[in-house]
Amino acid sequence: MPMLEVFYSGDHPPSREQKRAFAAAASAILQRVIGTPPGRLQLVVRVLEREDTLAVLAEEEETKQDRE
């Protein structure tokens, strides 16, 4: 059974509607590309805090430049 894990980071977590739309699109793509039967795709959406992404590096650089 195929599984797709999505990591999301943004100003606001995705809404339920956005997750449903993404799931429908991902399911259709995997059906077309690798023949996954409808309803067989397992999808996990993980929302990451900004501090858990590379964005934290940009924040550190901005802070460093502000001090100089």
MODELLER restraints for C-alpha pairs under 7 A, 6 or more apart:
rsr = mdl.restraints
at = mdl.atoms
rsr.add(forms.Gaussian(group=physical.xy_distance, feature=features.Distance(at['CA:1:A'], at['CA:40:A']), mean=6.05, stdev=0.5))
rsr.add(forms.Gaussian(group=physical.xy_distance, feature=features.Distance(at['CA:1:A'], at['CA:41:A']), mean=6.39, stdev=0.5))
rsr.add(forms.Gaussian(group=physical.xy_distance, feature=features.Distance(at['CA:2:A'], at['CA:41:A']), mean=5.26, stdev=0.5))
rsr.add(forms.Gaussian(group=physical.xy_distance, feature=features.Distance(at['CA:2:A'], at['CA:42:A']), mean=6.18, stdev=0.5))
rsr.add(forms.Gaussian(group=physical.xy_distance, feature=features.Distance(at['CA:3:A'], at['CA:41:A']), mean=5.79, stdev=0.5))
rsr.add(forms.Gaussian(group=physical.xy_distance, feature=features.Distance(at['CA:3:A'], at['CA:42:A']), mean=4.49, stdev=0.5))
rsr.add(forms.Gaussian(group=physical.xy_distance, feature=features.Distance(at['CA:3:A'], at['CA:43:A']), mean=5.77, stdev=0.5))
rsr.add(forms.Gaussian(group=physical.xy_distance, feature=features.Distance(at['CA:4:A'], at['CA:42:A']), mean=6.21, stdev=0.5))
rsr.add(forms.Gaussian(group=physical.xy_distance, feature=features.Distance(at['CA:4:A'], at['CA:43:A']), mean=4.91, stdev=0.5))
rsr.add(forms.Gaussian(group=physical.xy_distance, feature=features.Distance(at['CA:4:A'], at['CA:44:A']), mean=6.37, stdev=0.5))
rsr.add(forms.Gaussian(group=physical.xy_distance, feature=features.Distance(at['CA:5:A'], at['CA:43:A']), mean=5.88, stdev=0.5))
rsr.add(forms.Gaussian(group=physical.xy_distance, feature=features.Distance(at['CA:5:A'], at['CA:44:A']), mean=4.76, stdev=0.5))
rsr.add(forms.Gaussian(group=physical.xy_distance, feature=features.Distance(at['CA:5:A'], at['CA:45:A']), mean=6.05, stdev=0.5))
rsr.add(forms.Gaussian(group=physical.xy_distance, feature=features.Distance(at['CA:6:A'], at['CA:44:A']), mean=6.10, stdev=0.5))
rsr.add(forms.Gaussian(group=physical.xy_distance, feature=features.Distance(at['CA:6:A'], at['CA:45:A']), mean=4.80, stdev=0.5))
rsr.add(forms.Gaussian(group=physical.xy_distance, feature=features.Distance(at['CA:6:A'], at['CA:46:A']), mean=6.07, stdev=0.5))
rsr.add(forms.Gaussian(group=physical.xy_distance, feature=features.Distance(at['CA:7:A'], at['CA:45:A']), mean=6.06, stdev=0.5))
rsr.add(forms.Gaussian(group=physical.xy_distance, feature=features.Distance(at['CA:7:A'], at['CA:46:A']), mean=4.90, stdev=0.5))
rsr.add(forms.Gaussian(group=physical.xy_distance, feature=features.Distance(at['CA:7:A'], at['CA:47:A']), mean=5.97, stdev=0.5))
rsr.add(forms.Gaussian(group=physical.xy_distance, feature=features.Distance(at['CA:7:A'], at['CA:48:A']), mean=6.72, stdev=0.5))
rsr.add(forms.Gaussian(group=physical.xy_distance, feature=features.Distance(at['CA:8:A'], at['CA:46:A']), mean=6.11, stdev=0.5))
rsr.add(forms.Gaussian(group=physical.xy_distance, feature=features.Distance(at['CA:8:A'], at['CA:47:A']), mean=4.84, stdev=0.5))
rsr.add(forms.Gaussian(group=physical.xy_distance, feature=features.Distance(at['CA:8:A'], at['CA:48:A']), mean=5.88, stdev=0.5))
rsr.add(forms.Gaussian(group=physical.xy_distance, feature=features.Distance(at['CA:9:A'], at['CA:47:A']), mean=5.88, stdev=0.5))
rsr.add(forms.Gaussian(group=physical.xy_distance, feature=features.Distance(at['CA:9:A'], at['CA:48:A']), mean=5.07, stdev=0.5))
rsr.add(forms.Gaussian(group=physical.xy_distance, feature=features.Distance(at['CA:9:A'], at['CA:49:A']), mean=6.31, stdev=0.5))
rsr.add(forms.Gaussian(group=physical.xy_distance, feature=features.Distance(at['CA:9:A'], at['CA:50:A']), mean=6.19, stdev=0.5))
rsr.add(forms.Gaussian(group=physical.xy_distance, feature=features.Distance(at['CA:13:A'], at['CA:47:A']), mean=6.59, stdev=0.5))
rsr.add(forms.Gaussian(group=physical.xy_distance, feature=features.Distance(at['CA:27:A'], at['CA:41:A']), mean=6.44, stdev=0.5))
rsr.add(forms.Gaussian(group=physical.xy_distance, feature=features.Distance(at['CA:30:A'], at['CA:36:A']), mean=5.72, stdev=0.5))
rsr.add(forms.Gaussian(group=physical.xy_distance, feature=features.Distance(at['CA:31:A'], at['CA:37:A']), mean=6.11, stdev=0.5))
rsr.add(forms.Gaussian(group=physical.xy_distance, feature=features.Distance(at['CA:31:A'], at['CA:38:A']), mean=6.98, stdev=0.5))
rsr.add(forms.Gaussian(group=physical.xy_distance, feature=features.Distance(at['CA:50:A'], at['CA:56:A']), mean=6.71, stdev=0.5))
